[in-house]
Amino acid sequence: MQRTALALAAALLLLQSTAPTQAAAKPVAQQAQAANSAAGTQVWDLNQLYPSDAAWEAERLALLAELPKVKTLQGTLGQSAQSLRAGLDQISALRLRLNRLQAYAFQKADENTQHSDNQARRQLADAVGNQLGEAASFVSAEVGAIGRAKVEAFLAAEPGLAKHGQGLRTMLRLAEHTLSPKEEALLAAAAEPLQQPGAIYGLLSNADLPWPKITIRGKTVVLDQEQYTAYRSDADPKVRAQVFKAFWPVYKAYERTLGAVYAANLRGTVFMARARNYPSSVAMAQGSDNIPEAVYRSLVQEANAGLPTLHRYLKLRSRVLGLKAPGYQDMYVPLAKPSGQYPQAEAEALTLAALQPMGAEYTGKLAAAFKQNWMHSVPQRGKVSGAYMNGAAYDVHPYLLMSYNGDYLAMSTLAHEWGHAMHSVYSNANQPFETADYSTFIAEIPSTANELLLADYMVANAKTRDEKIFALSQQLENIRSTFFRQAMFAEFELASHEAVERGEAVTGERLSQIYLDLLKRYHGDAQNVVKIDPLYGIEWAYIPHFYRDFYVYQYATCISAAAYFAEGIGQGDSALRERFFTLLKSGSSADAYALTRAAGVDLATPAPYRALLRRMDRAIDQLEQLLAQKKN
């Protein structure tokens, strides 16, 4: 998620006038860490990236000074294997430094979106990235001009080129979508303006929307995104209805503006797809990682075919909760009360216990990482919503962000994000920088496998009937939200992009209608499974992931693959576990689809999705049997 751009000179002046000195900032950070440690949460230590904002700024200027040297490489790559290696090594070294620069800036900005100096720093980091992209934009076209035969000869002659092999072969594969060096430079220069819709959305959604105040059980609550998430699962149906009726009109009031912002994002994506000679936006998104479009289409098809299983679960939820007229506001309330809160230390211990099937090496590495200041988990005003892992700092370690509130979902999210972190730990340890970063197509498999293993552990180790009911319901909720909800998002993205590609007008109202139709179909509105108020069609405006085009579908494909791995590893299949760790260690050393197929999962076929639905049906069966039993 980006932020709105300021003129670089103005942003630099802002940085210079407001950035605290290292001496002033360090005691504050130490005090915050001590307070958060006592509360069971953490703040990350960004000093491991740079000791101060001044050091960051010095590195930014140093990187900018290096960029003109990149342009001097143009025309030299095809001279010899050695010149190709030297050029690619030089660019890789700059990208390694850029990743660290951006990690610091992005995480500073996400700590508190209301601090303008942090936002300015992020814009400056974005600008360096865009300038490096522009300076190196000739590489793909030049490699394409060298040709496959000569590139392969260079790879055979120069062992030092091996770490660039996958990247070079990808450039050759994408040659038909690569333009002339001049045109590539123009597209690279367009990157910054094309990022602005996401930047505008980020500021509006996280910092500027006027959140309402409501009174819940005598307490005044500012109903921002964090409080909405906290109260939407309230046990009192009147509170849930109150929260939904107060929260969603805020987005609805900005429907026109938010629609214009997202439509600008869609048009930018369609522009890039056409500029690069792709038949569609989704083809461009899939083509960059060489993923068959059949993966996307199979997911949507199988999710729709599986709606009877989803509706079966939703009907069961309504019976358990005693809802005569279930609505969308009832989707997040748990079916049973948890045994209590899970302080972060307890959540970490339960995660380690659940992941024992992964082996002692994995859990040992994870236990050691828990003790480091890699995560920012303390809830605070202005902090960016959601959760993520940033593994960009290859030569440091991963960083994680979430707002840990102690409920079951927070514990599951913690296990998920640390699955990402461990993926980066294994990939970085086994791959050079050039192939350490992995495709999103793979990224959500290890993280979701962690979630599923935790869910299985909580079911197996529940002490009471109610605890087991709660654990099963959470497992079902995970499948509902990660498979069906993300598949619904995928349909929305596809419909929205295709509307722009057909030249149709795309407004906030139109986007809300597209989304509302999907909400009704997925939740069985016509069959009275869950009734959907038309107001909730605006929910599309709440989803920041839509500004990462065709990203969210991979949550659904990945939970399907993760279920395959979690089930086998949980049952002690050592051969499968080895294939799983081979996947974790592989980074981007081969195409993502090929790596998952080698591990045993073909996501272009119906099989993995149908297996996940069978898992869901089994969990529903277990839950129904428990509910039929008398309470202990």
C-alpha positions in Angstrom: 0.0 0.0 0.0 1.4 3.3 -1.1 0.9 6.9 0.0 0.1 10.1 -2.0 3.1 11.8 -3.6 4.6 15.1 -2.5 7.2 17.0 -4.5 10.5 15.3 -3.7 12.1 18.6 -2.7 9.3 19.4 -0.3 9.3 15.9 1.1 13.1 16.1 1.7 12.6 19.5 3.5 9.9 17.9 5.6 12.2 15.1 6.5 15.0 17.4 7.5 12.8 19.6 9.6 10.9 16.9 11.5 13.0 13.7 11.8 14.2 13.1 15.4 17.8 12.5 16.1 19.0 9.1 17.0 19.8 10.2 20.5 16.3 11.6 21.1 14.5 8.6 19.5 16.3 5.7 21.1 15.1 6.1 24.7 11.6 6.5 23.5 11.9 3.3 21.5 13.4 1.5 24.5 10.6 2.7 26.8 7.9 1.6 24.3 9.6 -1.9 23.9 9.6 -2.3 27.7 6.0 -1.3 28.1 4.9 -3.5 25.2 6.9 -6.5 26.5 5.1 -6.2 29.8 1.8 -6.3 28.0 2.8 -9.3 26.0 3.2 -7.5 22.7 6.2 -6.3 20.8 7.6 -3.5 18.7 10.1 -4.2 16.0 13.7 -3.0 16.1 14.3 -1.0 12.9 17.8 -0.1 14.1 18.9 -3.4 12.7 18.2 -1.8 9.3 19.6 1.6 10.0 20.8 3.1 13.3 18.9 6.4 12.6 16.8 8.3 10.1 20.0 10.3 9.2 21.7 7.0 8.3 18.8 6.1 6.2 18.9 9.4 4.4 22.6 9.1 3.8 22.1 5.7 2.2 19.2 7.1 0.0 21.5 9.8 -1.3 24.3 7.3 -1.9 22.0 5.0 -3.9 20.8 7.9 -6.0 24.4 8.8 -6.8 24.9 5.2 -8.0 22.0 5.2 -10.4 23.7 7.0 -13.4 26.3 4.1 -13.5 23.4 1.7 -14.3 22.6 3.5 -17.5 26.2 3.2 -18.7 25.7 -0.6 -18.8 23.2 -0.3 -21.7 24.6 -1.9 -24.8 27.3 -3.8 -22.9 25.4 -6.9 -21.7 25.7 -8.9 -24.9 29.5 -8.3 -25.3 30.5 -11.4 -23.3 29.4 -13.7 -20.5 31.6 -11.7 -18.2 30.1 -8.4 -19.2 26.6 -9.8 -18.7 27.5 -11.1 -15.3 29.2 -7.8 -14.2 26.2 -5.8 -15.3 23.6 -8.0 -13.6 25.7 -8.2 -10.4 25.9 -4.4 -10.3 22.1 -4.0 -10.6 21.5 -6.8 -8.1 23.7 -5.1 -5.5 21.7 -1.9 -5.9 18.4 -3.8 -5.5 19.6 -5.5 -2.4 20.4 -2.1 -0.9 17.1 -0.7 -2.2 15.1 -3.4 -0.5 16.6 -2.5 2.9 16.0 1.2 2.2 12.3 0.5 1.4 11.8 -1.9 4.3 12.8 0.8 6.8 10.7 3.5 5.1 7.6 1.3 4.6 7.6 0.0 8.2 8.2 3.4 9.7 5.2 4.6 7.6 3.0 1.7 8.7 3.7 2.2 12.4 1.7 5.4 12.2 0.0 6.6 9.1 -0.7 9.9 10.7 3.0 11.0 10.8 3.7 13.0 7.7 7.5 12.7 8.0 7.1 8.9 7.8 4.9 9.2 4.8 7.4 11.5 3.1 10.2 9.0 3.8 8.1 6.3 2.1 7.5 8.4 -0.9 11.2 9.1 -1.2 11.9 5.3 -1.0 9.3 4.7 -3.7 11.0 7.3 -5.8 14.4 5.6 -5.5 12.8 2.3 -6.5 11.1 3.9 -9.5 14.3 5.6 -10.6 16.3 2.4 -10.3 13.6 0.6 -12.3 13.8 3.3 -14.9 17.6 3.2 -15.1 17.6 -0.6 -15.4 14.6 -0.8 -17.7 16.7 -1.6 -20.7 17.8 -5.0 -19.3 14.9 -7.1 -20.4 14.9 -5.7 -24.0 18.6 -6.1 -24.3 18.5 -9.7 -23.0 15.8 -10.4 -25.5 17.9 -9.0 -28.3 20.9 -11.2 -27.2 18.7 -14.2 -27.8 18.2 -17.6 -26.2 21.0 -19.4 -27.8 23.7 -16.8 -26.9 22.3 -16.4 -23.3 22.4 -20.2 -22.8 26.0 -20.2 -24.1 26.9 -17.5 -21.7 25.3 -19.4 -18.8 27.4 -22.5 -19.7 30.6 -20.5 -20.0 30.3 -18.4 -16.8 29.4 -20.2 -13.5 28.9 -16.8 -11.9 25.9 -16.3 -14.0 24.0 -19.2 -12.5 22.3 -17.1 -9.9 20.8 -15.0 -12.7 19.7 -18.0 -14.8 16.1 -18.1 -13.8 15.8 -14.3 -14.2 17.4 -14.4 -17.7 15.2 -17.3 -18.8 12.1 -15.4 -17.6 13.2 -12.3 -19.6 13.5 -14.5 -22.7 10.1 -16.0 -22.1 8.6 -12.6 -21.7 10.4 -11.1 -24.7 7.2 -10.9 -26.8 5.8 -8.6 -24.1 9.0 -6.5 -23.7 9.2 -3.3 -25.7 12.1 -1.3 -27.0 14.6 0.2 -24.5 13.1 3.6 -25.0 9.5 2.3 -24.5 10.6 0.3 -21.5 12.1 3.4 -20.0 8.8 5.3 -20.6 6.8 2.6 -18.9 9.2 2.5 -16.0 8.9 6.2 -15.6 5.1 5.8 -15.5 5.3 3.5 -12.5 5.1 6.3 -10.0 2.0 8.0 -11.3 0.3 4.6 -11.8 0.9 3.9 -8.1 -1.0 7.0 -7.0 -4.5 5.4 -6.9 -3.3 3.0 -4.2 -1.5 5.8 -2.4 -4.6 8.0 -2.3 -6.8 5.0 -1.2 -4.3 4.2 1.6 -4.4 7.7 3.0 -8.2 8.1 2.7 -9.0 4.7 4.2 -6.4 4.6 7.0 -6.1 8.2 8.0 -8.8 10.5 6.7 -12.2 8.8 6.8 -14.4 10.4 9.5 -15.1 7.4 11.8 -18.3 7.7 13.8 -18.6 7.4 17.6 -21.1 4.9 19.0 -21.9 3.8 22.5 -21.6 0.1 23.3 -22.6 -1.0 26.8 -22.1 2.5 28.1 -18.7 2.9 26.5 -18.0 5.4 23.8 -16.2 3.8 20.9 -14.5 5.4 17.8 -15.6 2.9 15.2 -12.5 2.9 13.0 -11.3 -0.2 11.2 -9.7 -1.8 14.2 -12.7 -1.3 16.4 -15.0 -2.6 13.7 -13.0 -5.8 13.5 -13.1 -6.1 17.3 -16.9 -5.5 17.6 -18.2 -7.3 14.5 -17.9 -10.6 16.4 -19.7 -9.4 19.5 -22.0 -11.9 21.1 -24.9 -9.5 21.2 -26.8 -9.4 17.9 -27.9 -5.8 18.6 -24.3 -4.7 19.0 -23.4 -6.4 15.7 -26.3 -4.7 13.9 -25.3 -1.3 15.5 -21.7 -1.7 14.4 -22.6 -2.6 10.8 -25.1 0.2 10.5 -22.6 2.8 11.7 -19.5 1.5 10.0 -20.5 0.9 6.4 -22.3 4.2 5.7 -18.8 5.9 6.2 -17.6 4.1 3.1 -20.9 4.5 1.3 -20.7 8.3 1.8 -17.4 8.2 -0.2 -18.6 5.7 -2.8 -18.2 8.1 -5.7 -14.6 9.1 -4.7 -13.6 5.6 -3.8 -15.0 4.3 -7.0 -13.1 6.9 -9.0 -9.9 6.0 -7.2 -10.3 2.3 -7.8 -11.4 2.8 -11.4 -8.1 4.8 -12.0 -6.2 1.8 -10.6 -8.1 -0.5 -13.0 -7.4 1.7 -16.0 -3.7 1.8 -15.1 -3.6 -2.0 -15.1 -5.5 -2.3 -18.4 -3.1 0.3 -19.9 -0.1 -1.7 -18.9 -1.6 -4.9 -20.2 -2.3 -3.4 -23.6 1.1 -1.7 -23.7 2.7 -5.0 -23.2 0.6 -6.8 -25.8 -1.4 -9.1 -23.4 -4.9 -10.1 -24.3 -6.2 -9.1 -20.8 -5.2 -7.9 -17.4 -5.4 -11.3 -15.8 -3.2 -12.8 -18.6 -0.6 -10.2 -17.7 -0.8 -10.9 -14.0 -0.5 -14.7 -14.6 2.1 -14.4 -17.3 4.7 -12.6 -15.2 5.1 -15.8 -13.1 4.2 -18.2 -15.9 1.1 -19.4 -14.1 -1.6 -21.0 -16.4 -4.7 -18.9 -16.6 -6.5 -22.2 -16.0 -5.5 -21.8 -12.3 -7.6 -18.7 -11.9 -10.5 -20.0 -13.9 -10.5 -23.4 -12.1 -10.5 -21.7 -8.7 -13.6 -19.6 -9.6 -15.4 -22.6 -11.1 -14.7 -24.9 -8.2 -15.6 -22.3 -5.6 -19.0 -21.8 -7.3 -19.4 -25.6 -7.5 -18.7 -25.8 -3.8 -21.3 -23.2 -2.7 -23.6 -26.0 -1.4 -20.9 -26.9 1.1 -20.6 -23.2 2.2 -24.4 -22.9 2.4 -24.5 -26.0 4.5 -22.0 -24.5 7.0 -23.8 -21.1 7.0 -27.2 -22.8 7.8 -25.5 -24.7 10.6 -24.1 -21.5 12.0 -27.5 -19.9 12.0 -29.1 -22.9 13.9 -26.4 -22.9 16.5 -26.7 -19.1 17.1 -30.4 -19.3 17.1 -30.8 -16.8 14.3 -34.2 -16.7 12.7 -33.2 -14.2 10.1 -29.4 -14.4 9.7 -27.8 -11.4 8.1 -24.3 -10.4 6.9 -23.7 -8.8 10.3 -23.8 -12.3 11.8 -20.9 -13.7 9.8 -18.1 -13.1 12.4 -19.6 -14.1 15.7 -18.1 -17.4 17.0 -20.3 -20.5 17.5 -18.8 -21.1 21.0 -17.0 -19.1 23.5 -13.2 -19.5 23.6 -11.6 -20.7 26.8 -10.2 -17.2 27.2 -7.7 -14.8 25.8 -4.3 -15.9 24.5 -1.5 -13.6 25.6 1.1 -13.4 22.9 3.5 -15.6 24.8 0.9 -18.3 25.1 0.0 -18.0 21.4 3.6 -18.5 20.5 3.8 -21.6 22.8 0.7 -23.1 21.3 1.9 -22.4 17.8 5.2 -24.2 18.5 3.3 -27.2 19.9 1.0 -27.3 16.9 4.0 -27.2 14.5 5.9 -30.1 16.1 5.1 -32.3 13.0 7.3 -29.8 11.0 10.3 -31.2 12.9 12.8 -29.9 15.5 14.8 -27.8 13.2 11.8 -25.7 12.1 10.4 -25.2 15.6 13.8 -24.5 17.0 14.4 -21.7 14.4 10.9 -20.3 15.1 11.3 -20.4 18.8 14.5 -18.4 18.5 12.9 -15.9 16.2 10.1 -15.3 18.6 12.6 -13.9 21.1 13.8 -11.3 18.6 12.2 -7.9 17.9 11.1 -8.8 14.4 7.4 -8.0 15.0 5.3 -4.9 15.7 2.3 -6.4 17.4 1.2 -3.7 19.8 -2.2 -2.1 18.8 -1.9 1.7 18.4 -3.8 4.6 16.9 -2.9 5.3 13.3 -1.2 2.0 12.7 -1.9 0.5 9.3 -4.7 -2.1 9.5 -4.3 -5.8 8.8 -1.2 -8.0 9.1 1.8 -8.8 6.9 5.4 -10.1 6.8 8.0 -8.1 4.9 10.9 -10.3 3.9 12.6 -7.7 1.7 15.6 -7.1 3.9 17.5 -10.2 2.6 20.7 -9.4 4.6 18.9 -8.7 7.9 15.7 -10.7 8.7 12.0 -10.6 8.1 9.7 -8.0 9.7 6.1 -8.7 10.8 3.2 -6.4 11.5 -0.1 -7.0 13.2 -2.2 -5.6 16.0 -2.3 -8.5 18.5 -5.5 -8.4 20.6 -5.3 -11.8 22.2 -8.3 -13.6 20.6 -8.2 -16.8 18.7 -8.1 -15.0 15.3 -5.1 -13.0 16.5 -3.3 -16.3 17.5 -4.1 -17.8 14.1 -2.9 -14.7 12.4 0.3 -14.8 14.4 0.9 -18.4 13.3 0.1 -17.4 9.7 2.5 -14.5 9.5 5.3 -16.4 11.2 4.8 -19.1 8.5 5.7 -16.3 6.0 8.7 -15.3 8.1 10.0 -18.9 8.3 9.5 -19.3 4.5 11.8 -16.2 4.1 14.3 -17.6 6.6 14.6 -20.9 4.7 14.6 -19.3 1.3 17.2 -16.7 2.3 19.5 -19.3 3.8 19.4 -21.5 0.7 19.1 -19.1 -2.2 21.2 -16.1 -3.4 19.5 -12.8 -3.3 18.6 -13.0 -6.9 16.3 -16.1 -6.4 15.5 -15.7 -2.7 12.2 -13.8 -3.2 9.3 -16.1 -3.9 6.2 -15.8 -5.9 2.9 -14.9 -4.1 1.6 -18.0 -5.8 3.7 -20.0 -3.3 3.9 -17.5 -0.5 0.6 -18.2 1.2 1.1 -22.0 1.2 3.5 -22.2 4.2 1.6 -19.5 6.2 -1.8 -21.2 5.7 -0.3 -24.6 6.4 0.7 -23.2 9.8 -2.8 -22.0 10.4 -4.3 -25.4 9.5 -1.9 -27.3 11.7 -2.7 -24.9 14.6 -6.5 -25.5 14.0 -6.0 -29.3 13.9 -4.0 -29.1 17.2 -6.6 -27.0 18.9 -9.4 -29.5 17.9 -7.3 -32.5 19.0 -6.3 -31.0 22.3 -9.6 -29.3 23.3 -10.4 -30.1 27.0 -14.1 -29.7 26.7 -16.9 -30.2 24.2 -17.3 -26.4 23.9 -13.6 -25.9 23.3 -13.8 -28.5 20.5 -16.9 -26.9 19.0 -15.1 -23.5 19.1 -11.9 -25.0 17.5 -13.9 -26.7 14.7 -15.9 -23.6 14.0 -12.6 -21.6 13.7 -11.3 -24.1 11.3 -14.4 -23.8 9.2 -14.2 -20.0 9.4 -10.7 -20.2 8.1 -11.8 -22.2 5.1 -14.8 -19.9 4.6 -12.7 -16.7 4.8 -9.6 -17.9 3.0 -11.1 -20.0 0.2 -14.7 -18.8 -0.5 -14.3 -15.2 0.5 -11.0 -14.8 -1.5 -12.5 -16.6 -4.5 -15.4 -14.1 -4.3 -12.8 -11.3 -4.3 -11.2 -12.9 -7.3 -14.5 -12.9 -9.2 -15.0 -9.2 -8.3 -11.5 -8.3 -9.6 -12.0 -10.2 -12.8 -15.4 -8.6 -13.4 -14.1 -5.1 -12.6 -11.1 -5.4 -14.9 -13.1 -7.0 -17.7 -15.6 -4.1 -17.5 -12.8 -1.6 -18.1 -11.4 -3.8 -20.9 -14.8 -3.7 -22.6 -14.8 0.1 -22.4 -17.7 0.3 -19.9 -18.1 3.1 -17.4 -16.9 1.9 -14.0 -18.3 4.0 -11.1 -18.5 3.4 -7.4 -22.2 2.6 -7.7 -21.4 0.0 -10.5 -18.6 -1.6 -8.4 -21.0 -1.8 -5.4 -23.6 -3.6 -7.6 -21.0 -6.1 -8.9 -19.9 -6.8 -5.4 -23.5 -7.0 -4.0 -24.4 -9.6 -6.6 -21.5 -11.7 -5.6 -22.2 -11.3 -1.9 -25.8 -12.5 -2.5 -24.7 -15.5 -4.6 -22.0 -16.7 -2.3 -24.1 -16.3 0.8 -27.3 -17.8 -0.6 -29.4 -14.7 -0.3 -32.0 -16.1 -2.8 -32.3 -19.2 -0.7 -32.6 -17.2 2.5 -29.3 -18.8 3.8 -27.9 -15.3 4.8 -29.8 -12.1 3.8 -27.6 -9.4 2.4 -28.5 -5.7 3.0 -27.8 -3.7 -0.2 -25.6 -1.3 1.9 -23.0 -4.0 2.2 -22.2 -3.9 -1.5 -19.8 -1.1 -0.6 -17.5 -3.6 1.2 -15.3 -3.8 -1.9 -14.0 -0.3 -0.8 -12.7 -1.8 2.5 -10.3 -4.3 0.8 -6.8 -2.8 0.3 -5.6 -5.9 -1.5 -7.6 -4.9 -4.6 -4.9 -2.4 -5.3 -2.5 -5.3 -5.8 -4.2 -6.6 -9.0 -5.1 -10.3 -9.0 -3.3 -11.0 -5.8 -6.1 -12.2 -3.4 -7.0 -15.3 -5.5 -3.7 -16.8 -4.4 -5.0 -17.0 -0.8 -7.7 -19.4 -2.1 -5.3 -21.5 -4.2 -2.7 -21.6 -1.4 -5.1 -22.8 1.3 -6.0 -25.6 -1.1 -2.4 -26.6 -1.5 -1.7 -25.9 2.3 -4.5 -28.3 3.2 -2.7 -31.1 1.2 0.6 -30.4 3.0 -0.9 -29.9 6.5 -2.9 -33.2 6.4 0.1 -35.3 5.2 2.7 -33.6 7.4 0.3 -33.8 10.4 0.0 -37.6 9.8 3.8 -38.0 9.8 4.4 -38.3 6.0 8.2 -37.6 6.1 8.5 -37.7 2.3 5.9 -35.1 1.9 7.5 -33.0 4.6 10.8 -33.1 2.7 9.0 -32.0 -0.5 7.4 -29.2 1.5 10.8 -28.0 2.8 12.3 -28.2 -0.7 9.5 -25.8 -1.7 10.4 -23.5 1.2 14.1 -23.5 0.2 13.5 -23.0 -3.5 12.6 -19.3 -3.5 12.1 -18.3 -7.1 14.8 -20.7 -8.5 12.1 -22.0 -10.9 8.6 -21.0 -12.0 6.2 -21.0 -9.2 3.7 -23.3 -10.8 6.4 -25.8 -11.7 7.6 -25.8 -8.1 4.2 -26.5 -6.6 3.7 -29.3 -9.2 7.0 -30.8 -8.2 5.9 -30.7 -4.6 2.8 -32.7 -5.6 0.0 -30.1 -6.1 -1.5 -29.1 -9.5 -3.6 -26.0 -8.9 -4.8 -25.9 -12.5 -6.9 -28.9 -11.9 -10.1 -29.3 -9.8 -8.5 -31.9 -7.5 -6.9 -29.7 -4.7 -10.1 -27.5 -4.4 -12.3 -30.5 -4.1 -10.0 -32.0 -1.5 -10.4 -28.8 0.5 -14.1 -29.0 0.2 -14.1 -32.6 1.5 -12.0 -31.3 4.5 -14.7 -28.7 5.1 -17.5 -31.3 4.9 -15.7 -33.5 7.4 -15.3 -30.7 9.8 -19.1 -29.9 9.5 -19.8 -33.6 10.1 -17.7 -33.5 13.3 -19.4 -30.3 14.4 -22.9 -31.6 13.8 -22.1 -34.8 15.8 -20.8 -32.7 18.8 -23.8 -30.5 18.7 -26.1 -33.5 18.8 -24.4 -34.7 22.0 -25.6 -33.6 25.4 -23.3 -31.1 27.2 -20.9 -32.7 29.6 
